[in-house]
Amino acid sequence: MAISHLSAIENVLAQMRAVAQAASSAAPKTSAASGAQDGFAAELQRSLARVSQAQNSANAQAQAFELGAPGISLNDVMIDMQKAGIAFQASIQVRNRLVAAYQEIASMPI
């Protein structure tokens, strides 16, 4: 059950990365944007990277705890897992809002 849950999370993260990549490639290149990675697409990619890093870190810490590594407490593992879960749920909500906004814009008459 846990493996299928992790694969579902990875699928959603892959979808979000694809959307971020498509947004960054579709964005017009201006002189300011080419010099620095500013803008919504870049911030979305950074956010997804932070969420992915938090999940990977929490999973690695949980695995180390399960293997009996010294210095890792159950409290820290549970807190990091909750932080990663909350970050993932927030990114899901952002994705849902983006899709809803896209659908609303796509349905507008020209």
Backbone as a ProteinNet text record, in pm:
[ID]
protein_1_A
[PRIMARY]
MAISHLSAIENVLAQMRAVAQAASSAAPKTSAASGAQDGFAAELQRSLARVSQAQNSANAQAQAFELGAPGISLNDVMIDMQKAGIAFQASIQVRNRLVAAYQEIASMPI
[TERTIARY]
82.2	0	86.1	191.6	278.7	352.8	390.6	461.6	370.2	245.1	152.4	125.9	124.3	105.7	224.7	345.4	465.3	468.6	425	425.2	321.7	209.6	110	166.1	239.5	302.4	404	483.8	583.7	517.6	404.7	332.5	283.6	228.9	179	294.3	404.6	521.7	574	572.4	616.8	525.4	395.2	301.7	327.4	352.7	377.5	509	609.4	735.8	716.5	633.6	607.3	536.3	442	371.6	468.9	555.2	653.5	750	792.2	882.2	813.8	687.7	613.8	593.3	567.6	548.2	677.5	789.5	916.2	958.9	927.1	964.2	868.5	744.1	646.4	656.3	724	735.7	824.4	783.9	866.5	997.5	1103.7	1236.1	1258.5	1277.7	1310.9	1452.4	1506	1643.7	1656.3	1555.9	1561.5	1545.9	1458.4	1435	1552	1621.4	1733.5	1852.9	1867.1	1978.1	1957.5	1837.8	1809.4	1685.4	1681.1	1567.8	1459.9	1391.2	1280.9	1151.9	1045.2	916	844.8	723.2	637.6	688.6	728	773.3	897.3	989.9	1111.6	1079.4	989.2	951.8	877.8	795.2	725.9	825.4	926.4	1027.4	1105.5	1141	1212.5	1125.5	998.1	907.2	894.5	881.3	871.5	1000.3	1111.9	1239.9	1249.1	1200	1202.3	1110.4	992.7	899.6	960.9	1019.4	1082	1197.5	1278.5	1390.6	1341.6	1234	1178.4	1127.6	1061.9	1012.4	1126.8	1227.1	1340.4	1414.3	1431.4	1499.6	1420.2	1289.2	1205.1	1205.4	1199.7	1202.5	1336.6	1445.6	1578	1592.4	1540.5	1547.6	1462.7	1345.1	1259.9	1326.7	1390.7	1459.2	1576.6	1649.9	1761.5	1711	1597	1540.1	1499.8	1438.8	1397.4	1516.6	1630.3	1748.9	1824.9	1779.1	1839.3	1959.6	1968.4	2081.6	2078.2	2192.8	2194.6	2172.7	2112.3	2093.9	1968.6	1885.5	1762	1645.9	1568	1455.1	1325.9	1233.4	1103.4	1032.2	1049.1	984.4	1029.1	1159.1	1211.6	1162.7	1158.7	1112.5	966.8	883	740.4	717.6	790.8	775.5	817.6	930.9	975.9	880.4	823.7	725.7	600.4	557.6	440.4	469.9	588.4	626.4	626.2	681.6	684.5	543.2	458.2	319.6	243	263.6	195.7	244.9	375	430.1	373.8	361	305.5	158.8	81.4	-59.3	-75.2	12	7.5	37.2	133.9	164.5	49.8	-21.6	-140.1	-246.2	-265.9	-365.3	-325.6	-197.1	-150.2	-176.7	-147.6	-174.1	-322	-407.3	-551.6	-597.7	-544.3	-581.3	-532.6	-412.4	-360.4	-445.7	-484.6	-568.1	-703.8	-760.7	-890.5	-879.3	-771.8	-752.1	-732.8	-657.1	-636.6	-767.9	-848	-975.8	-1068.5	-1067.6	-1151.5	-1107.6	-977.7	-926.8	-955.2	-938.7	-962.5	-1109	-1200.2	-1343	-1394.2	-1309.2	-1353.7	-1370.8	-1476.6	-1492.7	-1388.9	-1351.5	-1248.5	-1308.8
-119	0	124.7	126.1	242.9	265.5	157.9	171.3	231	190.6	248.6	394.6	429.9	569.3	653.3	599.9	672.2	686	582.9	593.1	694.1	705.8	807	946.1	962.4	1091.6	1125.6	1028.8	1051.5	1084.4	1021.4	1051.7	1195.7	1240.8	1377.4	1475.7	1446.7	1534	1539.2	1427.3	1424.7	1510.4	1504.6	1588.3	1735.6	1768.7	1907.9	1957.2	1872.3	1910.3	1932.3	1848.4	1864.1	1996.1	2032.2	2159.8	2275.7	2265.5	2370.8	2382.1	2269.9	2271.5	2331.1	2295	2350.2	2500.2	2544.3	2686.7	2763.4	2705.6	2776.8	2779.3	2676.1	2675.8	2760	2775.2	2855	3003	3037.3	3177	3251.5	3372.9	3450.3	3489.3	3484.9	3518.7	3669	3735.3	3876.9	3892.4	4010.5	4031.8	4015.4	4058.1	4043.8	3897.5	3824.7	3685.1	3596.6	3631.3	3548	3565.2	3682.3	3705.6	3638.8	3640.6	3582.1	3495	3387.5	3296.8	3349.5	3453.5	3507.9	3478.6	3475.6	3452.5	3336.4	3319.8	3218.3	3077.6	3049.7	2914.5	2876.3	2969.1	2940.5	2919.2	3001	2984.4	2852.8	2813.6	2685.9	2570.1	2578.4	2473.5	2467.5	2581.7	2583.6	2525.7	2559	2505.9	2354.4	2304.7	2160.3	2090.5	2154	2095.8	2090.4	2195	2195.6	2088	2070.6	1967	1829.3	1807.7	1679.5	1653	1754.9	1738.4	1707.4	1772.4	1746.8	1603.4	1555.7	1418.1	1317.6	1342.9	1251.4	1248.5	1364.7	1373	1300	1321.4	1255.4	1104.2	1059.6	915.1	854.6	925.5	875.9	869.1	969.7	970.4	856.9	833.5	724.3	589.5	574.3	448.4	428	535.6	525.6	489.3	545.6	512.2	365.4	317.2	177.1	82.7	126	42.3	53.6	142.7	154.4	244.5	342	434.8	516	535	611.5	760.4	826.9	971.7	1016.1	923.7	959.6	920	1020.3	991.8	981.4	909.2	892.5	1026.1	1114.1	1245.8	1323.9	1325.6	1398.8	1339.1	1207	1139.8	1175.4	1168.3	1197	1342.7	1433.2	1575.7	1602.4	1545.2	1565.2	1502.5	1387.7	1325.4	1412.6	1471.6	1559.4	1686.2	1742.8	1861.6	1832	1717.5	1678.7	1656.1	1595.2	1572.1	1701.3	1795.8	1925.1	2001.1	1998.1	2064.9	2003.2	1870.6	1803.9	1840.5	1841.3	1878.5	2023.1	2111.2	2250.4	2258.2	2179.2	2180.7	2121.1	2023.9	1969	2078.1	2156.3	2264.2	2370.2	2401.3	2497.1	2442.5	2313.8	2252.5	2258.7	2227.6	2231.2	2371.4	2471.3	2609.9	2650	2606	2636.9	2573.8	2449.5	2380.5	2449.1	2487	2555.6	2690.4	2763.3	2892.5	2873.4	2772.4	2743.9	2708.6	2624.3	2585.3	2705.4	2794.3	2913	3005.2	3022.3	3107.7	3042.7	2912	2842.3	2847.9	2857.6	2860.6	3001.1	3103.3	3239.7	3261.2	3333.2	3363.4	3467.9	3458.1	3550.4	3682.4
0	0	0	81.5	90.1	-40.8	-108.3	-235.1	-340.6	-345	-442.4	-410.5	-281.8	-241.6	-287.5	-271.1	-315	-466.5	-538.7	-684.3	-731.4	-661.4	-696.4	-672.2	-564.2	-535.9	-643.8	-681.6	-785.4	-919.2	-949.9	-1073.3	-1074.8	-963.6	-955.8	-965	-897.9	-907.6	-1050.9	-1120.6	-1259.9	-1347	-1321.8	-1396.1	-1369.9	-1243.7	-1209	-1269.4	-1272.5	-1336.2	-1485.5	-1548.5	-1691.2	-1718.6	-1633.4	-1648.8	-1630.1	-1530.3	-1506.3	-1623.3	-1678.2	-1792.8	-1914.6	-1936.8	-2049.7	-2033.4	-1911.4	-1886.3	-1908	-1869.1	-1886.7	-2032.9	-2108.5	-2249.9	-2332.8	-2287.8	-2361.5	-2328.7	-2220	-2179.8	-2278.8	-2317.9	-2410.1	-2343.1	-2420.1	-2368.9	-2384.7	-2273.1	-2274.9	-2223.7	-2238	-2194.9	-2043.5	-1967.7	-1822.2	-1781.5	-1851.1	-1815.8	-1855.6	-1962.1	-2003.5	-1910.9	-1849.8	-1758.8	-1625.5	-1575.2	-1443.4	-1453.9	-1379.2	-1381	-1287.5	-1328.5	-1251.8	-1325.9	-1253.4	-1314.2	-1250	-1292.3	-1232.8	-1259.2	-1383.3	-1417.5	-1338.1	-1323.3	-1247.8	-1099.9	-1046.3	-905.8	-884.4	-979.5	-970.9	-971.9	-1056.9	-1060.3	-929.6	-874.4	-746.8	-635.5	-636.4	-534.9	-545.5	-666.7	-686.7	-644.4	-670.2	-628.1	-475.9	-408.3	-261.6	-205.3	-265.6	-219.7	-240.6	-356.7	-385.8	-290.4	-262.2	-171.1	-30.1	12.7	145.5	155.4	50.5	51.2	51.2	-31	-36.1	97.1	158	286.6	395	397.9	497.7	478.3	353.7	326.8	365.4	337.4	374.3	526.2	594.4	740.3	798.4	742.1	789	766.5	652.4	623.8	719	746.6	840.8	980.5	1019.4	1149.7	1155.1	1047	1042	1049.8	994.5	996.5	1128.7	1215.9	1348	1355.5	1267	1269.5	1398.8	1462.1	1587.6	1562	1658.9	1650.1	1577	1534.6	1464.8	1554.6	1593.2	1682.4	1602.3	1656.6	1592	1579.3	1678	1672.3	1549.9	1524.7	1409.7	1278.1	1273.2	1151.8	1123.8	1226.6	1208.4	1170.6	1231.6	1198.2	1054.2	1012.8	875	774.1	808.4	718.6	705.9	817.1	813.2	733.3	750.7	673.5	524.4	486.8	346	292.9	374.3	332.6	315	404.2	394.1	271.8	247.3	128.9	1.7	0.8	-117.2	-136.5	-29.3	-40.1	-88	-42.1	-89	-238.1	-284.5	-427.8	-509.3	-453.9	-521.1	-535.4	-430.8	-436.3	-538.1	-546.9	-647.4	-786.8	-806.7	-936.9	-970.8	-873.8	-898.2	-934.4	-865.8	-897.6	-1035.7	-1072.6	-1205.9	-1314.9	-1294.2	-1393	-1403.7	-1290.2	-1292.7	-1363.1	-1337.6	-1404.1	-1553.8	-1592.8	-1734.5	-1802.8	-1737.4	-1796	-1808.8	-1710.7	-1717.5	-1831	-1846	-1953.4	-2089.1	-2098.5	-2225.1	-2266.2	-2168.9	-2202.5	-2230.4	-2215.6	-2242.2	-2392.7	-2430	-2572.4	-2616.5	-2740.8	-2792.1	-2831.8
[MASK]
++++++++++++++++++++++++++++++++++++++++++++++++++++++++++++++++++++++++++++++++++++++++++++++++++++++++++++++

